[in-house]
Amino acid sequence: MRSNNFRLAVVIPMLVNLVAPALAPLPTAAAPAPASLGALPSWFASASAATSEPEAALPAWFAAVGAESSPAVAHPASRVLYSAHHTIYPSAVTVSGPAEINDCDVVTFTIVAANDAVTTTNVVITSSMPTGFTPNQRVFGPYTLAPNETITRAASFRATCDAVSGQNEVIITQDDGPDVGPIYTDFAVAPGAITLRKVPSVIPAAVGDVVAWTVIVENTGYGRVDNVAVTDTLGAGLEFVSGDTSAFAASLDPGQFLTFTVSARVTQCTGLYNDVEATWGCPGQTCQNHTAQASVDLQLDAPYLDYALPDFDVDYCEGSGTFTIPVTNSGLGTAHDVVLETDMAPFSVTTLSAGATYTPGLGFSLPDVSGGSDYHLVCELAAVSPCSLSPSGGDFEFKLRFDDDCGNPYLLPVKQASWSLSGGVPSLDISKEMPGEIYLGEVVTPTITVEAANVGYSPVVVTDTLPPAWTVVDPRGGNVFTITGQVYITWTVSGDATTIITPVIRSPAVSVTETGGCDYCGYQAPNVVEVRATDCQTCTHYAIDDTAGTYIQCEDILSSHDKQVSPAAAETCAGFTYTSTYVFASSFTVTPTWAGLVFTDDLPYQAYTPGSASIQFSNGPASCGAVFSETISDGKLVLDNISPTCPITVPGATMVIVFQSTITAPGGCDDMTF
């Protein structure tokens, strides 16, 4: 029973709006008799009696309005008057549906809603499902329900492959009242699943044998699976004999099987596989796809090749050699398409064995080698360009590949073999040693060493190119000649021995006081020596040493020169501090400048400590430091761009250079004197 409370302050304005065109001014008569309430629905009188508002408070016109209403239908005035009223309650709605659902099922949820004694309008029923159902929502209405009318609606949905457990949700909306619901109905989706097997997975067989497989599809899920379809496909190397190659089941319950057999004959060496595919699903949708494969392990006689490589020793003067490579098949099957991959450059190749060919850059192609037999590959190597051959030889790489009777490839690991030259292999080398530094005009004796072998097929000529302005004191049997001011010395030496030559030569005999004399000071005088010879292949060999050279110091511009080292003796891991003191002459015909001064120190077995150098100048009472550039050239310390920080000129000045070095001796136990 519902209780409806209302207040006249609300009702009167609403009624006036509805009936104002037909109403005269309200009478002042007394309230009508209570019997006039009989025109209202029975629940209204009870509701009024239950309110705290007295009936006498109703206006006089209320009975007249009530008298015009139908006893069985809610009057329009009553609907306006009771705008908060609704007539379908949650307790009057029931929803029923399945508790368990399989994939692909069509499920129905039934909604029953009962109206009470008042007409209700715009009734809309919405039934919704979670993801995986189609459609995922059903909507019924809008409806108008008469008093005490009951409406029943069935919302049907199809579970797809993606359906998940959840709840059906029902919501009912109606005019002038709150929604009913949501009302939830729980359900569980029992997912289906299949497994596919093909047994046995591998069958050993030879060409011509008949093999048989069994296909098994099992429902291993929690729910039913529908539309189970199985297709079996034989490989190109298999020929169908008996059995089935497809099957279908409308449905399989959990634990049920679908099985069949298929037999086939092995006809080829390839394509020996058997594929099977199984699917199940809903109409227009595949829920699951499974594949499986079985195969034939072909039984055949396999070949196995191996080979031995000789020493490829080529006589240099002959320029060629003949070699044999034995190939052995220790298997039972025949080896086909035998290829010994290699590149025999820098030699040309001539095959001497029947059935064998050679392709440069690819290798040897051999005939078939039957099981248990040998094949001897005989070939001749000839030097294409003897003069370009490396006297130290080189390497060949070999890789053997072949096929069996079914065309299956075999590949052996890479093997290496060296090639070398013998019998008159030429060699020629030359070197020259010069003092690291000398004074301008000093005489020196360099040592020239020529090492020659197998190059005496023409005169072996050594040529020494002297530095500019140098002269020959004693050529030691050599021939001295000058071309456009450049002095040369030549010697003819043995082509099969080591020869040492020690000519005597002089640096430029010019004083620094002479014009141009300073141009030689502090610079390295380069000296180039070379040798040429011919071998048995009439190849010309050439060797050169352009590293020999000496730095020229100009002592005659100095009154004295002293160099000190601290400590005088030290452990290998220690370093040294060098102090060089130069006292310059008091006068010059051509006065040198500090900018033209270059200081060089060879630092044998040592390394300069960067930033440790300093230069100090003094001349009488004047004394100052200097700015300069320091570089390392071929391991030597070079200080140049020297500029004192005070006005001191070269004549009569004293220059002190201090720097540090660390030892870089070849071995920790070497004893050395610097």
C-alpha positions as CSV (number, residue, x, y, z in Angstrom):
1,M,0.0,0.0,0.0
2,R,1.4,3.4,-1.0
3,S,0.9,6.7,1.0
4,N,0.5,9.8,-1.1
5,N,1.0,13.2,0.6
6,F,0.1,16.4,-1.1
7,R,-0.3,20.0,-0.3
8,L,-2.9,22.4,-1.6
9,A,-0.3,25.0,-2.2
10,V,1.0,22.7,-5.0
11,V,-2.3,21.3,-6.3
12,I,-4.2,24.6,-6.8
13,P,-1.7,26.3,-9.2
14,M,-1.5,23.2,-11.3
15,L,-5.3,22.8,-11.6
16,V,-5.8,26.4,-12.4
17,N,-3.5,26.1,-15.4
18,L,-5.4,23.2,-16.7
19,V,-9.0,24.4,-16.2
20,A,-8.8,28.1,-16.1
21,P,-10.5,28.7,-19.5
22,A,-13.7,26.9,-18.3
23,L,-13.9,28.0,-14.7
24,A,-15.8,30.8,-13.2
25,P,-14.6,32.4,-10.0
26,L,-14.5,29.9,-7.3
27,P,-17.6,29.6,-5.0
28,T,-17.5,30.3,-1.4
29,A,-19.8,27.4,-0.5
30,A,-18.9,24.9,2.1
31,A,-16.8,21.9,1.4
32,P,-18.6,19.0,-0.4
33,A,-19.7,15.9,1.4
34,P,-17.1,13.2,1.9
35,A,-19.1,10.9,-0.5
36,S,-17.7,12.8,-3.4
37,L,-14.4,11.0,-2.9
38,G,-15.9,7.9,-4.2
39,A,-15.1,9.0,-7.7
40,L,-11.3,8.5,-6.9
41,P,-9.5,5.2,-7.1
42,S,-9.8,3.0,-4.1
43,W,-6.1,3.4,-3.2
44,F,-6.4,7.1,-3.2
45,A,-8.9,7.2,-0.3
46,S,-6.7,5.0,1.8
47,A,-3.7,7.1,1.0
48,S,-5.6,10.2,2.0
49,A,-6.8,8.7,5.2
50,A,-3.2,7.9,6.0
51,T,-1.9,11.4,5.5
52,S,-1.6,14.0,8.3
53,E,-3.6,16.5,6.2
54,P,-7.4,16.6,7.2
55,E,-9.9,16.0,4.4
56,A,-11.8,19.2,5.3
57,A,-8.8,21.1,4.0
58,L,-9.6,20.1,0.4
59,P,-11.2,22.8,-1.7
60,A,-14.9,22.7,-2.6
61,W,-14.3,22.2,-6.3
62,F,-12.2,19.0,-5.7
63,A,-15.3,16.7,-5.6
64,A,-16.6,18.0,-9.0
65,V,-13.3,17.3,-10.6
66,G,-13.2,13.8,-9.1
67,A,-16.8,13.1,-10.3
68,E,-15.7,13.4,-13.9
69,S,-13.0,10.6,-13.7
70,S,-13.5,6.9,-14.8
71,P,-13.4,4.6,-11.8
72,A,-11.2,2.1,-13.6
73,V,-8.6,4.4,-15.2
74,A,-6.4,6.9,-13.6
75,H,-7.9,10.3,-14.5
76,P,-5.7,12.9,-16.2
77,A,-6.3,15.3,-13.4
78,S,-5.1,12.6,-11.0
79,R,-1.9,12.1,-13.1
80,V,-1.1,15.8,-12.9
81,L,-2.1,15.9,-9.3
82,Y,0.1,13.0,-8.4
83,S,3.1,13.8,-10.7
84,A,5.5,11.8,-8.4
85,H,3.5,8.7,-8.8
86,H,4.8,5.6,-10.6
87,T,3.1,2.3,-11.0
88,I,5.8,-0.4,-11.8
89,Y,7.9,-1.3,-8.7
90,P,11.1,-3.3,-8.6
91,S,9.3,-5.9,-6.6
92,A,6.8,-6.4,-9.5
93,V,9.7,-7.2,-12.1
94,T,11.3,-10.6,-12.6
95,V,14.1,-11.6,-14.9
96,S,14.9,-15.2,-15.7
97,G,17.7,-16.6,-17.9
98,P,20.2,-19.5,-18.2
99,A,22.9,-19.8,-15.5
100,E,25.4,-21.5,-17.9
101,I,26.1,-20.6,-21.5
102,N,28.2,-22.3,-24.2
103,D,30.0,-20.4,-27.0
104,C,27.6,-19.9,-29.9
105,D,24.5,-20.5,-27.8
106,V,21.4,-18.4,-28.4
107,V,20.3,-17.4,-25.0
108,T,17.0,-15.7,-23.9
109,F,16.3,-13.6,-20.8
110,T,12.6,-13.2,-20.0
111,I,11.5,-10.0,-18.3
112,V,8.0,-9.9,-16.6
113,A,6.8,-6.5,-15.3
114,A,3.4,-6.0,-13.6
115,N,1.7,-2.7,-13.4
116,D,-0.5,-1.7,-10.4
117,A,-3.9,0.0,-10.5
118,V,-2.9,3.2,-12.3
119,T,-2.1,3.5,-16.0
120,T,1.7,4.2,-16.7
121,T,3.1,5.5,-19.9
122,N,6.4,5.5,-21.8
123,V,7.5,2.2,-20.4
124,V,10.9,1.2,-21.9
125,I,12.6,-2.1,-21.1
126,T,16.3,-2.3,-21.9
127,S,18.2,-5.7,-21.6
128,S,22.0,-5.5,-21.9
129,M,24.8,-8.1,-22.2
130,P,28.6,-7.8,-21.7
131,T,31.2,-7.9,-24.5
132,G,31.0,-11.1,-26.7
133,F,27.3,-11.2,-27.3
134,T,25.4,-10.0,-30.3
135,P,23.5,-7.8,-30.1
136,N,24.7,-6.6,-26.8
137,Q,21.5,-4.8,-26.0
138,R,17.8,-5.3,-26.6
139,V,15.3,-2.4,-26.2
140,F,11.5,-2.9,-25.9
141,G,8.9,-0.1,-25.9
142,P,7.8,2.5,-25.3
143,Y,4.6,1.0,-23.9
144,T,1.5,2.2,-22.1
145,L,0.4,-0.3,-19.4
146,A,-3.2,-0.3,-18.2
147,P,-4.0,-0.8,-14.5
148,N,-2.9,-4.2,-13.3
149,E,-1.5,-5.1,-16.7
150,T,1.5,-7.5,-16.9
151,I,4.0,-7.3,-19.8
152,T,6.4,-10.1,-20.7
153,R,9.3,-9.7,-23.1
154,A,12.0,-12.1,-24.2
155,A,15.5,-10.7,-24.9
156,S,17.5,-13.1,-27.1
157,F,21.3,-12.9,-27.7
158,R,23.9,-15.0,-29.4
159,A,27.1,-15.9,-27.6
160,T,30.1,-15.3,-29.9
161,C,33.6,-16.8,-29.7
162,D,34.6,-13.9,-27.4
163,A,31.7,-14.3,-24.9
164,V,32.7,-14.0,-21.3
165,S,31.0,-14.7,-18.0
166,G,29.1,-11.8,-16.5
167,Q,25.6,-10.4,-15.9
168,N,22.5,-9.6,-17.9
169,E,21.3,-6.1,-16.9
170,V,17.7,-5.0,-17.1
171,I,16.5,-1.3,-16.7
172,I,12.9,-0.2,-16.9
173,T,12.0,3.5,-17.4
174,Q,8.5,5.1,-17.1
175,D,7.0,8.5,-17.0
176,D,6.8,10.4,-13.7
177,G,8.9,7.9,-11.8
178,P,12.4,6.7,-11.2
179,D,14.0,3.9,-13.2
180,V,13.5,0.3,-12.1
181,G,16.8,-1.5,-11.9
182,P,19.4,-2.2,-13.0
183,I,18.4,-5.8,-12.3
184,Y,21.3,-8.2,-12.7
185,T,21.1,-11.9,-13.6
186,D,24.4,-13.8,-13.3
187,F,25.6,-16.3,-15.8
188,A,28.8,-18.2,-16.6
189,V,30.2,-18.9,-20.1
190,A,31.7,-22.3,-20.4
191,P,34.5,-21.8,-23.0
192,G,35.1,-24.5,-25.5
193,A,38.5,-25.6,-26.8
194,I,39.9,-28.3,-29.0
195,T,43.3,-30.0,-29.4
196,L,44.5,-31.6,-32.6
197,R,46.9,-34.5,-32.9
198,K,48.3,-36.6,-35.7
199,V,49.9,-39.8,-34.7
200,P,52.5,-40.9,-35.3
201,S,54.2,-37.6,-35.9
202,V,57.1,-39.1,-37.8
203,I,57.1,-42.4,-39.8
204,P,60.4,-43.9,-41.1
205,A,59.8,-45.1,-44.7
206,A,61.5,-45.5,-48.1
207,V,60.2,-44.5,-51.5
208,G,57.3,-46.9,-52.4
209,D,56.2,-47.6,-48.8
210,V,52.6,-47.0,-47.6
211,V,52.3,-45.0,-44.4
212,A,49.2,-44.4,-42.3
213,W,48.3,-41.6,-39.8
214,T,45.4,-41.2,-37.3
215,V,43.9,-37.8,-36.9
216,I,42.4,-37.0,-33.4
217,V,40.3,-33.9,-32.5
218,E,39.3,-33.7,-28.8
219,N,37.1,-31.1,-27.0
220,T,39.4,-30.2,-24.1
221,G,37.4,-27.2,-23.0
222,Y,34.7,-26.6,-20.4
223,G,31.8,-26.1,-22.9
224,R,30.4,-27.5,-26.1
225,V,32.1,-26.7,-29.4
226,D,30.1,-26.5,-32.7
227,N,30.7,-26.9,-36.4
228,V,34.0,-28.9,-36.0
229,A,35.6,-29.2,-39.4
230,V,38.8,-31.2,-40.1
231,T,40.8,-31.1,-43.4
232,D,43.8,-33.3,-44.1
233,T,46.3,-32.3,-46.9
234,L,49.0,-34.7,-48.2
235,G,52.4,-33.3,-49.3
236,A,53.5,-33.5,-53.0
237,G,55.6,-36.6,-52.2
238,L,52.6,-38.6,-50.9
239,E,49.9,-40.3,-52.9
240,F,46.4,-41.0,-51.3
241,V,45.7,-44.7,-50.8
242,S,42.7,-45.0,-48.4
243,G,40.8,-43.4,-45.5
244,D,39.5,-39.9,-45.2
245,T,40.9,-36.5,-45.9
246,S,38.1,-34.5,-44.2
247,A,35.5,-34.9,-41.4
248,F,32.8,-32.8,-39.7
249,A,30.9,-32.9,-36.4
250,A,28.0,-30.6,-35.7
251,S,29.1,-30.4,-32.0
252,L,31.4,-32.1,-29.5
253,D,30.7,-32.1,-25.8
254,P,33.7,-31.7,-23.4
255,G,35.8,-34.9,-23.6
256,Q,34.3,-36.1,-26.9
257,F,36.6,-37.1,-29.8
258,L,36.4,-36.9,-33.6
259,T,38.9,-39.3,-35.3
260,F,39.7,-40.8,-38.7
261,T,42.7,-42.4,-40.5
262,V,44.4,-41.7,-43.8
263,S,46.9,-43.8,-45.7
264,A,49.4,-42.7,-48.4
265,R,52.3,-44.0,-50.5
266,V,55.7,-42.4,-50.5
267,T,56.4,-41.4,-54.2
268,Q,59.1,-38.8,-54.0
269,C,62.1,-37.7,-51.9
270,T,60.5,-34.3,-51.1
271,G,57.1,-33.1,-50.0
272,L,56.8,-35.9,-47.4
273,Y,54.6,-34.1,-45.0
274,N,51.0,-34.4,-44.0
275,D,49.2,-31.3,-42.8
276,V,45.8,-31.3,-40.9
277,E,43.7,-28.3,-39.9
278,A,40.8,-28.3,-37.5
279,T,38.4,-25.4,-36.8
280,W,35.2,-24.8,-34.8
281,G,33.0,-21.8,-34.3
282,C,29.7,-20.0,-34.5
283,P,27.8,-19.2,-37.6
284,G,29.9,-16.8,-39.6
285,Q,32.7,-16.8,-37.0
286,T,35.7,-19.1,-36.4
287,C,36.5,-19.5,-32.7
288,Q,39.6,-21.6,-33.0
289,N,42.0,-22.9,-35.6
290,H,44.5,-25.7,-35.0
291,T,47.1,-27.2,-37.3
292,A,49.3,-30.2,-36.9
293,Q,51.9,-31.8,-39.2
294,A,53.3,-35.3,-39.5
295,S,56.1,-36.3,-41.8
296,V,58.0,-39.2,-43.3
297,D,61.6,-39.7,-42.3
298,L,62.9,-40.8,-45.6
299,Q,65.2,-43.8,-45.4
300,L,68.0,-43.6,-48.0
301,D,71.6,-44.5,-48.5
302,A,73.6,-41.3,-47.8
303,P,77.0,-40.5,-49.3
304,Y,79.8,-39.1,-47.3
305,L,82.8,-37.4,-49.1
306,D,86.1,-36.3,-47.7
307,Y,89.2,-35.0,-49.4
308,A,92.9,-34.4,-48.6
309,L,94.8,-31.3,-49.7
310,P,98.4,-31.4,-50.9
311,D,101.1,-28.8,-50.3
312,F,100.8,-26.4,-53.1
313,D,104.5,-25.6,-53.6
314,V,105.1,-23.9,-56.9
315,D,108.6,-23.6,-58.4
316,Y,109.1,-19.9,-59.0
317,C,111.4,-20.1,-61.9
318,E,109.3,-22.8,-63.6
319,G,106.1,-20.9,-62.8
320,S,103.8,-23.9,-62.5
321,G,103.2,-27.2,-60.7
322,T,100.9,-30.3,-60.9
323,F,98.9,-31.4,-57.8
324,T,96.4,-34.2,-56.9
325,I,93.5,-33.9,-54.6
326,P,92.0,-37.3,-53.7
327,V,88.2,-37.4,-53.0
328,T,86.8,-40.4,-51.1
329,N,83.2,-41.5,-50.7
330,S,82.9,-43.6,-47.5
331,G,79.1,-43.6,-47.6
332,L,76.7,-46.1,-49.3
333,G,74.9,-43.6,-51.5
334,T,76.1,-41.8,-54.6
335,A,77.3,-38.2,-54.4
336,H,75.8,-36.0,-57.1
337,D,76.6,-32.4,-58.2
338,V,79.9,-32.5,-56.4
339,V,81.5,-29.0,-56.2
340,L,84.8,-28.2,-54.6
341,E,84.5,-24.5,-54.0
342,T,87.8,-22.5,-54.1
343,D,89.6,-19.6,-55.8
344,M,93.1,-20.6,-56.9
345,A,94.1,-17.0,-57.7
346,P,96.8,-15.8,-58.4
347,F,97.2,-19.0,-60.5
348,S,95.5,-20.2,-63.6
349,V,94.1,-23.8,-63.4
350,T,94.1,-26.6,-65.9
351,T,92.2,-29.8,-64.9
352,L,93.8,-33.1,-66.0
353,S,91.1,-35.5,-64.6
354,A,88.3,-36.8,-66.7
355,G,84.9,-35.2,-66.0
356,A,86.3,-32.3,-63.9
357,T,86.1,-28.6,-64.8
358,Y,87.3,-25.4,-63.1
359,T,85.6,-22.0,-63.1
360,P,87.7,-19.1,-61.8
361,G,86.2,-17.7,-58.6
362,L,83.9,-20.7,-58.2
363,G,86.0,-23.9,-58.0
364,F,86.0,-27.4,-59.4
365,S,82.9,-29.3,-60.6
366,L,83.4,-33.1,-60.3
367,P,81.5,-36.1,-61.7
368,D,79.3,-38.3,-59.6
369,V,81.2,-40.3,-57.0
370,S,79.5,-43.6,-56.2
371,G,79.4,-45.1,-52.7
372,G,82.6,-46.7,-51.5
373,S,84.8,-45.3,-54.4
374,D,87.5,-42.7,-54.8
375,Y,88.1,-39.9,-57.3
376,H,91.4,-38.2,-57.9
377,L,91.3,-34.6,-59.0
378,V,94.5,-33.7,-60.8
379,C,95.2,-30.1,-61.8
380,E,98.0,-27.9,-62.9
381,L,98.6,-24.4,-61.4
382,A,100.5,-21.8,-63.4
383,A,101.4,-18.3,-62.3
384,V,99.5,-15.7,-64.3
385,S,101.8,-12.9,-63.3
386,P,105.0,-14.1,-61.7
387,C,106.2,-10.7,-60.9
388,S,103.2,-10.0,-58.7
389,L,103.5,-13.2,-56.6
390,S,104.2,-12.6,-53.0
391,P,107.5,-14.3,-52.0
392,S,105.9,-15.3,-48.7
393,G,103.1,-17.2,-50.5
394,G,99.4,-17.3,-49.5
395,D,96.4,-19.4,-48.7
396,F,93.6,-21.2,-50.5
397,E,90.2,-22.0,-48.9
398,F,88.2,-25.1,-50.0
399,K,84.6,-26.0,-49.3
400,L,83.1,-29.3,-50.6
401,R,79.4,-29.6,-51.3
402,F,77.3,-32.4,-52.9
403,D,73.8,-33.9,-53.0
404,D,72.4,-37.3,-52.3
405,D,70.0,-39.3,-54.5
406,C,67.1,-37.1,-53.4
407,G,68.9,-33.8,-54.0
408,N,69.5,-33.2,-50.3
409,P,72.6,-30.9,-50.0
410,Y,75.6,-31.8,-47.9
411,L,78.3,-29.2,-47.0
412,L,81.6,-30.0,-45.4
413,P,83.5,-27.6,-43.1
414,V,86.0,-25.2,-44.7
415,K,89.6,-26.4,-45.1
416,Q,92.6,-24.3,-45.7
417,A,95.9,-25.0,-47.6
418,S,98.9,-22.8,-48.1
419,W,100.6,-22.1,-51.3
420,S,104.3,-21.3,-51.4
421,L,107.1,-20.5,-53.8
422,S,110.4,-22.5,-54.0
423,G,113.4,-22.7,-56.3
424,G,114.9,-19.3,-56.9
425,V,112.4,-17.1,-55.0
426,P,113.7,-13.5,-55.2
427,S,114.2,-11.2,-52.3
428,L,115.8,-7.7,-52.1
429,D,116.1,-5.2,-49.3
430,I,118.2,-2.1,-48.5
431,S,118.7,0.1,-45.5
432,K,120.9,3.0,-44.5
433,E,122.1,4.3,-41.2
434,M,123.1,7.9,-40.6
435,P,124.1,9.8,-37.4
436,G,121.2,11.4,-35.7
437,E,122.8,14.8,-35.8
438,I,126.0,16.4,-36.9
439,Y,127.6,19.8,-37.0
440,L,127.5,21.9,-40.2
441,G,130.5,20.9,-42.4
442,E,131.1,17.6,-40.6
443,V,132.2,14.5,-42.4
444,V,130.1,11.3,-41.8
445,T,130.2,7.7,-42.9
446,P,126.8,6.2,-43.4
447,T,126.3,2.4,-43.5
448,I,124.3,1.0,-46.5
449,T,123.2,-2.6,-46.2
450,V,121.9,-4.6,-49.3
451,E,120.4,-8.0,-48.8
452,A,119.8,-9.9,-52.1
453,A,118.9,-13.4,-53.1
454,N,118.1,-14.9,-56.5
455,V,118.1,-11.5,-58.2
456,G,121.5,-11.8,-60.0
457,Y,120.1,-12.1,-63.5
458,S,121.1,-8.5,-64.3
459,P,123.4,-6.0,-62.6
460,V,122.2,-5.2,-59.1
461,V,122.6,-1.4,-58.9
462,V,122.5,0.6,-55.7
463,T,121.9,4.4,-55.9
464,D,122.5,6.9,-53.1
465,T,121.0,10.3,-53.5
466,L,122.9,12.8,-51.4
467,P,121.1,15.7,-49.6
468,P,121.5,19.1,-51.3
469,A,124.9,20.8,-51.0
470,W,126.5,17.6,-49.7
471,T,129.8,16.3,-51.3
472,V,131.5,13.0,-51.6
473,V,134.8,12.5,-49.8
474,D,135.2,8.7,-50.6
475,P,132.7,6.8,-52.7
476,R,134.2,3.4,-51.6
477,G,134.2,2.0,-55.1
478,G,131.1,3.8,-56.2
479,N,130.5,5.9,-59.3
480,V,129.9,9.6,-58.5
481,F,128.0,11.8,-60.9
482,T,125.9,15.0,-60.8
483,I,122.7,15.8,-62.6
484,T,121.4,19.4,-62.5
485,G,123.2,20.0,-59.2
486,Q,122.1,16.8,-57.6
487,V,125.0,14.4,-56.5
488,Y,124.5,10.6,-56.9
489,I,126.7,7.6,-56.0
490,T,126.0,4.2,-57.6
491,W,127.4,0.7,-56.9
492,T,127.0,-2.7,-58.5
493,V,126.6,-5.5,-55.9
494,S,125.9,-9.2,-55.8
495,G,122.4,-10.5,-56.4
496,D,122.8,-13.5,-54.0
497,A,124.6,-12.0,-50.9
498,T,124.5,-9.3,-48.3
499,T,126.6,-6.3,-49.2
500,I,127.7,-3.4,-46.8
501,I,128.8,-0.1,-48.3
502,T,130.3,2.7,-46.2
503,P,130.9,5.8,-48.3
504,V,132.3,9.0,-46.8
505,I,130.3,12.2,-47.3
506,R,130.4,15.8,-46.0
507,S,127.6,18.1,-45.0
508,P,127.6,21.6,-46.5
509,A,131.0,23.2,-46.0
510,V,129.6,26.7,-45.3
511,S,129.8,28.9,-42.3
512,V,126.7,30.3,-40.7
513,T,128.4,33.7,-41.0
514,E,128.1,33.3,-44.7
515,T,124.9,34.2,-46.6
516,G,122.6,31.2,-46.5
517,G,124.6,29.4,-44.0
518,C,121.9,29.4,-41.4
519,D,119.5,27.7,-43.9
520,Y,120.9,24.3,-42.9
521,C,121.0,24.8,-39.2
522,G,118.4,22.9,-37.1
523,Y,116.9,21.0,-40.1
524,Q,117.1,17.4,-41.1
525,A,119.1,16.6,-44.2
526,P,117.2,13.7,-46.0
527,N,119.1,10.9,-47.7
528,V,117.5,8.4,-50.0
529,V,119.1,5.1,-51.1
530,E,117.6,2.5,-53.4
531,V,118.5,-0.8,-55.2
532,R,117.2,-2.4,-58.4
533,A,117.6,-6.0,-59.6
534,T,116.1,-8.7,-62.0
535,D,115.1,-12.3,-61.2
536,C,114.7,-15.5,-63.2
537,Q,111.3,-14.5,-64.4
538,T,112.8,-11.2,-65.7
539,C,110.8,-9.4,-63.0
540,T,112.4,-6.1,-61.9
541,H,112.7,-5.7,-58.1
542,Y,113.0,-2.4,-56.4
543,A,113.8,-1.5,-52.7
544,I,114.2,1.9,-51.2
545,D,115.0,3.5,-47.8
546,D,114.0,7.1,-47.5
547,T,114.1,7.3,-43.7
548,A,117.8,7.9,-43.4
549,G,118.7,11.5,-42.5
550,T,120.5,13.6,-40.0
551,Y,119.9,16.9,-38.2
552,I,122.5,19.6,-38.7
553,Q,123.6,21.7,-35.8
554,C,125.6,24.9,-36.2
555,E,128.2,25.0,-33.4
556,D,130.2,27.9,-34.8
557,I,127.5,30.4,-33.7
558,L,128.1,29.3,-30.2
559,S,130.9,30.2,-27.8
560,S,130.1,27.1,-25.7
561,H,127.4,24.3,-25.4
562,D,126.7,22.1,-22.4
563,K,124.1,19.4,-21.7
564,Q,123.4,17.9,-18.3
565,V,121.0,15.2,-17.3
566,S,119.6,14.4,-13.8
567,P,119.9,11.8,-12.5
568,A,122.9,10.5,-14.2
569,A,121.8,6.9,-13.7
570,A,118.2,5.8,-13.0
571,E,115.9,2.8,-12.8
572,T,114.0,1.9,-16.0
573,C,110.7,3.3,-14.7
574,A,112.2,6.7,-13.7
575,G,112.5,9.8,-15.9
576,F,115.2,12.4,-16.6
577,T,115.5,16.2,-16.5
578,Y,117.7,17.6,-19.2
579,T,119.4,21.0,-19.0
580,S,121.1,22.4,-22.2
581,T,123.1,25.6,-21.9
582,Y,124.0,27.6,-25.1
583,V,126.3,30.6,-25.0
584,F,126.2,32.5,-28.3
585,A,129.1,34.3,-30.0
586,S,129.3,38.0,-29.4
587,S,129.3,39.0,-33.0
588,F,128.0,37.8,-36.4
589,T,128.5,38.8,-40.0
590,V,124.8,38.1,-40.4
591,T,123.1,38.4,-37.0
592,P,120.6,35.6,-36.4
593,T,117.3,36.1,-34.7
594,W,115.5,34.1,-32.0
595,A,112.6,33.4,-34.4
596,G,115.0,31.5,-36.7
597,L,116.2,29.3,-33.9
598,V,115.0,25.6,-33.8
599,F,115.9,23.3,-31.0
600,T,115.7,19.5,-31.6
601,D,116.4,16.5,-29.3
602,D,116.2,12.9,-30.6
603,L,115.1,11.4,-27.2
604,P,116.3,7.8,-27.9
605,Y,114.1,5.3,-26.0
606,Q,112.3,8.2,-24.3
607,A,109.1,10.2,-24.5
608,Y,108.9,13.9,-23.8
609,T,106.8,15.0,-20.9
610,P,104.3,17.5,-22.4
611,G,104.5,21.0,-21.0
612,S,107.7,20.4,-19.1
613,A,110.0,22.5,-21.4
614,S,111.1,26.0,-20.4
615,I,113.6,28.5,-21.9
616,Q,115.5,31.1,-20.0
617,F,117.6,33.9,-21.5
618,S,120.2,36.2,-20.0
619,N,122.7,38.7,-21.2
620,G,124.5,40.8,-18.7
621,P,122.0,42.1,-16.1
622,A,119.0,41.3,-18.4
623,S,117.2,38.0,-17.8
624,C,113.8,36.7,-18.8
625,G,111.9,33.7,-20.0
626,A,110.5,33.0,-23.4
627,V,107.4,31.9,-25.2
628,F,107.7,29.1,-27.8
629,S,106.0,26.2,-29.6
630,E,106.6,22.6,-28.7
631,T,105.9,19.6,-31.0
632,I,106.9,16.0,-31.4
633,S,108.0,15.0,-34.9
634,D,109.0,11.4,-35.5
635,G,109.6,10.9,-31.8
636,K,111.9,14.0,-31.6
637,L,111.2,17.1,-29.4
638,V,111.1,20.3,-31.5
639,L,111.0,23.8,-30.0
640,D,110.6,26.7,-32.4
641,N,108.9,30.1,-32.7
642,I,111.1,31.1,-29.8
643,S,110.6,34.7,-28.5
644,P,112.1,36.2,-25.3
645,T,109.8,38.2,-23.1
646,C,112.4,40.9,-22.7
647,P,114.6,42.8,-25.3
648,I,117.5,40.4,-25.5
649,T,119.3,39.8,-28.8
650,V,121.3,36.7,-29.9
651,P,124.9,38.1,-29.8
652,G,126.6,37.3,-26.4
653,A,123.3,35.9,-24.9
654,T,123.0,32.7,-22.9
655,M,120.0,30.3,-23.5
656,V,119.1,27.6,-21.0
657,I,116.6,24.9,-22.1
658,V,115.2,22.6,-19.5
659,F,112.7,19.7,-20.2
660,Q,111.8,16.3,-18.8
661,S,111.3,12.8,-20.4
662,T,110.2,9.3,-19.4
663,I,111.8,6.1,-20.4
664,T,110.2,3.9,-23.1
665,A,112.9,1.2,-23.4
666,P,111.9,-2.0,-25.3
667,G,112.4,-4.2,-22.2
668,G,112.4,-3.6,-18.5
669,C,115.8,-5.4,-18.1
670,D,117.7,-3.5,-20.9
671,D,120.8,-1.6,-20.0
672,M,121.1,1.5,-22.0
673,T,123.2,4.7,-22.3
674,F,121.6,7.8,-23.8
